[in-house]
């Protein structure tokens, strides 16, 4: 069997190892083998490689990577999301289902596309498909100091939000959130009372919350906003996207009974693959045009073990290049 080099997870407690692996084979007329040019090291990739993501089935070995940029045999560049399974994108080659891919311009910045698509997709799909943003509405980004959260500020503005508020813990990163287009920022601090007051002052009348935090941070923000809304019958759409602060929440029943609060999720399972793929072309166009900024740091796939152990740099997304 022909071999390729890949990042291979053989133990969920260890970083992936750079080693030979069998080249995957297309199994249908809609599949093609591509040369991988770039794959983003997203938090979703780390959780999958650690066996902790809710889609993990515990099987090993596996190649991590949930998306990538590759070159088809005909020379065309494509951004693609691989078929679900154990063979991801952090390898020299990957199988692409043409129904889960979009052709890129010949001069596309492959590292930028690989870095930005996954984090930007969360807010893009949330505001176009889960809770379609209406021009003039306002949005609170809870967890705006992370990569996906900062991109969400840009996405909300692009899609017509009149006012965007960014909330996060990192005071230094809040400056970047403002630079990304936020109309106001709120620092989430250990002082829960002061934080509640700041959230209420800045965001009591928002229409949509994109929540990348969950846990106590979301619980406290939810309570603060519900209590402060001048008209509690006005719908507040809460879209749960990430759980950086923790996987669970204690939600007082009064939060649902005393206000028009609707909570839903945005992720694998909540949104179909068809919907995600349908949004790829328009999002690629925005990223390629530079309307969604990203700081991509390219690293060699051969260095995956050391790169994996490096602390994440706020505002930067690592891209592995075979």
C-alpha positions as CSV (number, residue, x, y, z in Angstrom):
1,X,0.0,0.0,0.0
2,X,1.3,3.5,-0.8
3,X,2.3,5.6,2.2
4,X,2.2,9.3,3.0
5,X,3.4,11.4,6.0
6,X,0.7,12.4,8.4
7,X,0.0,13.6,12.0
8,X,-1.3,10.4,13.6
9,X,-3.0,10.1,16.9
10,X,-2.2,6.8,18.5
11,X,-3.1,7.7,22.1
12,X,-5.6,10.4,23.2
13,X,-3.2,11.4,26.0
14,X,-0.3,12.2,23.6
15,X,0.2,14.8,20.8
16,X,-0.1,13.4,17.3
17,X,3.0,11.8,15.9
18,X,4.5,12.6,12.5
19,X,4.8,9.2,10.8
20,X,3.9,7.2,7.7
21,X,0.3,6.3,7.1
22,X,-1.6,4.6,4.3
23,X,-2.8,6.9,1.6
24,X,-6.6,7.0,1.8
25,X,-8.5,5.8,-1.2
26,X,-11.5,7.5,-2.8
27,X,-14.5,5.1,-2.5
28,X,-17.1,6.8,-4.8
29,X,-17.6,8.8,-7.9
30,X,-17.9,12.0,-5.9
31,X,-14.5,11.6,-4.2
32,X,-11.0,12.6,-5.3
33,X,-7.6,12.4,-3.7
34,X,-6.0,15.8,-3.2
35,X,-2.6,17.2,-2.2
36,X,-3.1,18.9,1.1
37,X,-1.6,22.4,1.2
38,X,-2.8,23.7,4.6
39,X,-4.9,22.6,7.5
40,X,-5.9,24.7,10.5
41,X,-5.1,23.7,14.1
42,X,-8.5,24.7,15.5
43,X,-9.8,24.0,19.1
44,X,-12.2,21.6,17.4
45,X,-9.2,19.7,16.1
46,X,-7.6,19.5,19.5
47,X,-10.7,18.2,21.2
48,X,-11.2,15.6,18.5
49,X,-7.6,14.4,18.8
50,X,-8.0,14.2,22.5
51,X,-11.1,12.1,22.3
52,X,-13.2,14.7,24.2
53,X,-15.3,16.1,21.4
54,X,-18.9,14.9,21.4
55,X,-18.5,13.4,18.0
56,X,-15.6,11.2,19.0
57,X,-16.2,7.4,18.9
58,X,-13.0,6.6,20.7
59,X,-11.4,4.7,17.8
60,X,-7.6,4.9,17.0
61,X,-5.4,5.5,15.1
62,X,-6.8,8.7,13.6
63,X,-5.5,11.7,11.6
64,X,-6.8,14.9,13.0
65,X,-8.1,17.9,11.0
66,X,-11.6,19.0,10.2
67,X,-10.9,21.1,7.1
68,X,-8.2,22.1,4.8
69,X,-7.1,23.6,1.5
70,X,-5.8,21.2,-1.2
71,X,-5.0,20.9,-4.8
72,X,-7.0,18.6,-7.0
73,X,-5.4,16.5,-9.7
74,X,-6.7,19.0,-12.3
75,X,-4.7,21.8,-10.5
76,X,-7.6,23.6,-9.0
77,X,-7.4,24.8,-5.4
78,X,-10.2,23.8,-3.1
79,X,-11.3,24.4,0.4
80,X,-12.8,21.2,1.8
81,X,-14.4,19.5,4.8
82,X,-13.5,15.8,4.7
83,X,-16.0,13.0,5.1
84,X,-16.7,12.1,8.7
85,X,-14.3,9.5,10.0
86,X,-10.9,8.8,11.2
87,X,-8.9,10.3,8.3
88,X,-8.6,14.0,8.7
89,X,-6.7,16.7,6.9
90,X,-3.3,16.9,8.7
91,X,-1.5,14.7,6.1
92,X,0.2,15.1,2.7
93,X,-3.0,13.8,1.0
94,X,-6.7,13.6,1.8
95,X,-9.9,12.3,0.2
96,X,-12.2,15.1,-0.8
97,X,-15.9,14.7,-1.5
98,X,-16.6,17.3,-4.2
99,X,-20.0,17.9,-2.6
100,X,-18.2,19.2,0.5
101,X,-15.7,21.4,-1.2
102,X,-15.6,24.8,-2.9
103,X,-13.1,25.9,-5.6
104,X,-10.8,28.8,-4.6
105,X,-9.3,31.5,-6.8
106,X,-5.9,30.5,-8.2
107,X,-4.2,33.2,-6.2
108,X,-6.0,32.5,-2.9
109,X,-3.9,32.7,0.2
110,X,-4.2,29.1,1.3
111,X,-3.0,29.7,4.8
112,X,-5.4,32.5,5.4
113,X,-8.4,30.5,4.1
114,X,-7.4,27.4,6.2
115,X,-7.0,29.5,9.3
116,X,-10.2,31.5,9.0
117,X,-12.9,29.3,7.6
118,X,-13.6,27.1,10.7
119,X,-13.7,29.8,13.3
120,X,-15.6,32.2,11.0
121,X,-18.1,29.6,10.0
122,X,-19.6,29.3,13.5
123,X,-20.9,32.9,13.5
124,X,-21.6,33.0,9.8
125,X,-23.9,30.0,9.9
126,X,-25.5,31.2,13.2
127,X,-26.4,34.6,11.8
128,X,-27.5,33.4,8.4
129,X,-29.2,30.1,9.1
130,X,-29.9,29.5,12.8
131,X,-31.1,33.0,13.7
132,X,-31.0,35.1,10.4
133,X,-29.8,38.5,11.3
134,X,-32.1,41.3,10.3
135,X,-30.5,44.7,9.3
136,X,-30.4,47.0,12.3
137,X,-30.4,44.3,14.9
138,X,-27.8,44.2,17.7
139,X,-25.6,41.3,18.7
140,X,-23.6,40.4,21.9
141,X,-20.6,38.2,21.4
142,X,-19.9,36.4,24.6
143,X,-16.3,35.2,24.4
144,X,-15.3,37.9,21.9
145,X,-11.6,37.8,22.8
146,X,-11.0,34.4,21.2
147,X,-10.3,33.9,17.6
148,X,-13.8,32.8,16.6
149,X,-15.3,35.5,18.8
150,X,-13.3,38.3,17.3
151,X,-14.2,37.1,13.8
152,X,-17.9,37.0,15.0
153,X,-17.7,40.7,15.6
154,X,-16.6,41.2,11.9
155,X,-19.2,38.8,10.6
156,X,-22.0,40.4,12.5
157,X,-21.0,43.8,11.1
158,X,-20.7,42.4,7.6
159,X,-24.2,40.9,7.8
160,X,-25.8,44.2,8.8
161,X,-25.8,44.4,12.6
162,X,-26.4,48.0,13.8
163,X,-24.6,47.5,17.1
164,X,-22.2,44.8,18.2
165,X,-21.0,44.3,21.8
166,X,-18.0,42.1,22.5
167,X,-17.5,40.6,26.0
168,X,-14.5,38.6,27.2
169,X,-12.0,38.2,30.0
170,X,-8.8,39.3,28.4
171,X,-8.5,43.1,28.8
172,X,-5.7,43.3,26.3
173,X,-7.6,41.4,23.7
174,X,-10.6,43.7,24.1
175,X,-8.6,46.3,22.2
176,X,-8.5,43.9,19.2
177,X,-12.2,43.4,19.5
178,X,-12.8,47.1,19.3
179,X,-10.4,47.3,16.3
180,X,-12.5,44.5,14.7
181,X,-15.5,46.7,14.7
182,X,-17.2,46.3,18.1
183,X,-19.3,49.3,19.2
184,X,-18.7,48.5,22.8
185,X,-16.8,46.0,24.9
186,X,-17.3,44.5,28.4
187,X,-14.6,42.8,30.4
188,X,-15.8,39.7,32.2
189,X,-14.2,39.8,35.7
190,X,-14.3,37.8,38.9
191,X,-16.5,40.6,40.3
192,X,-19.8,39.2,39.2
193,X,-21.9,42.1,40.4
194,X,-19.8,44.7,38.5
195,X,-19.7,42.5,35.4
196,X,-23.5,42.1,35.5
197,X,-23.9,45.8,35.7
198,X,-21.5,46.4,32.8
199,X,-23.3,43.8,30.7
200,X,-26.7,45.3,31.5
201,X,-25.5,48.8,30.6
202,X,-24.0,47.7,27.3
203,X,-26.3,45.0,26.1
204,X,-29.7,44.9,27.8
205,X,-31.5,45.5,24.6
206,X,-29.6,43.1,22.2
207,X,-31.5,40.9,19.9
208,X,-29.0,38.0,19.6
209,X,-26.3,36.6,21.8
210,X,-23.6,34.4,20.3
211,X,-22.2,32.4,23.2
212,X,-18.7,30.9,22.9
213,X,-18.3,30.4,26.7
214,X,-21.3,28.7,28.3
215,X,-20.9,27.6,32.0
216,X,-21.1,30.2,34.8
217,X,-20.1,33.0,32.5
218,X,-23.2,32.4,30.3
219,X,-25.5,31.8,33.3
220,X,-24.4,35.1,34.8
221,X,-24.7,37.0,31.5
222,X,-28.1,35.5,30.8
223,X,-29.5,36.5,34.2
224,X,-28.0,40.0,33.9
225,X,-29.6,40.6,30.5
226,X,-33.0,39.2,31.3
227,X,-33.3,41.3,34.4
228,X,-32.2,44.5,32.7
229,X,-34.3,44.3,29.5
230,X,-36.8,47.2,29.4
231,X,-39.2,45.0,27.5
232,X,-38.9,41.4,28.6
233,X,-41.4,40.3,25.9
234,X,-38.9,41.3,23.2
235,X,-37.3,38.1,21.9
236,X,-33.7,37.4,22.9
237,X,-32.1,34.8,20.7
238,X,-29.3,32.9,22.6
239,X,-27.1,30.8,20.2
240,X,-24.8,28.4,22.1
241,X,-21.7,27.8,20.0
242,X,-18.8,26.9,22.2
243,X,-18.0,25.9,25.8
244,X,-14.6,27.4,26.6
245,X,-15.7,28.2,30.2
246,X,-17.2,24.7,30.8
247,X,-19.7,22.2,29.4
248,X,-22.6,22.7,31.7
249,X,-24.9,25.4,33.1
250,X,-27.4,25.9,35.9
251,X,-30.3,27.7,34.3
252,X,-32.9,29.1,36.7
253,X,-36.4,28.4,35.4
254,X,-37.3,32.0,36.1
255,X,-35.0,33.1,33.3
256,X,-37.2,31.3,30.8
257,X,-40.6,32.2,32.4
258,X,-39.9,35.9,33.0
259,X,-38.6,36.8,29.6
260,X,-38.9,35.9,25.9
261,X,-35.7,34.0,25.9
262,X,-35.0,31.3,23.2
263,X,-31.9,29.1,23.4
264,X,-30.5,26.9,20.6
265,X,-27.2,25.5,19.6
266,X,-25.1,25.8,16.5
267,X,-22.7,23.0,15.6
268,X,-22.4,19.5,14.1
269,X,-25.8,17.9,14.4
270,X,-27.7,21.1,15.0
271,X,-26.9,22.2,11.4
272,X,-26.8,19.8,8.5
273,X,-23.7,19.3,6.4
274,X,-25.7,20.5,3.4
275,X,-26.3,23.8,5.1
276,X,-22.7,24.3,6.0
277,X,-21.5,23.5,2.5
278,X,-24.1,25.8,1.0
279,X,-22.5,28.7,3.0
280,X,-18.9,27.9,1.9
281,X,-18.7,30.0,-1.3
282,X,-20.0,33.2,0.2
283,X,-17.8,33.0,3.3
284,X,-14.7,32.1,1.2
285,X,-15.4,35.2,-0.9
286,X,-15.4,37.4,2.3
287,X,-12.2,35.9,3.7
288,X,-10.4,36.1,0.3
289,X,-11.4,39.7,-0.1
290,X,-9.9,40.5,3.3
291,X,-13.2,41.6,4.9
292,X,-12.7,39.0,7.7
293,X,-9.2,39.5,9.1
294,X,-7.2,36.6,10.3
295,X,-3.6,36.2,11.6
296,X,-2.4,32.9,10.3
297,X,0.9,31.3,11.5
298,X,2.2,28.6,9.2
299,X,4.1,25.7,10.7
300,X,5.5,22.6,9.2
301,X,3.4,19.4,9.6
302,X,6.6,17.6,10.4
303,X,6.9,19.6,13.6
304,X,3.4,18.6,14.7
305,X,4.5,17.2,18.1
306,X,6.3,20.4,19.2
307,X,3.7,22.7,17.7
308,X,0.9,20.8,19.4
309,X,2.4,21.5,22.8
310,X,3.0,25.2,22.3
311,X,0.5,27.5,24.1
312,X,-2.0,29.1,21.8
313,X,-1.3,32.8,21.0
314,X,-4.4,35.0,21.4
315,X,-5.5,36.3,18.0
316,X,-3.4,33.8,16.0
317,X,-4.5,30.6,14.3
318,X,-1.8,28.0,13.5
319,X,-1.9,26.4,10.1
320,X,0.0,23.2,9.4
321,X,1.7,22.9,5.9
322,X,2.8,19.5,4.7
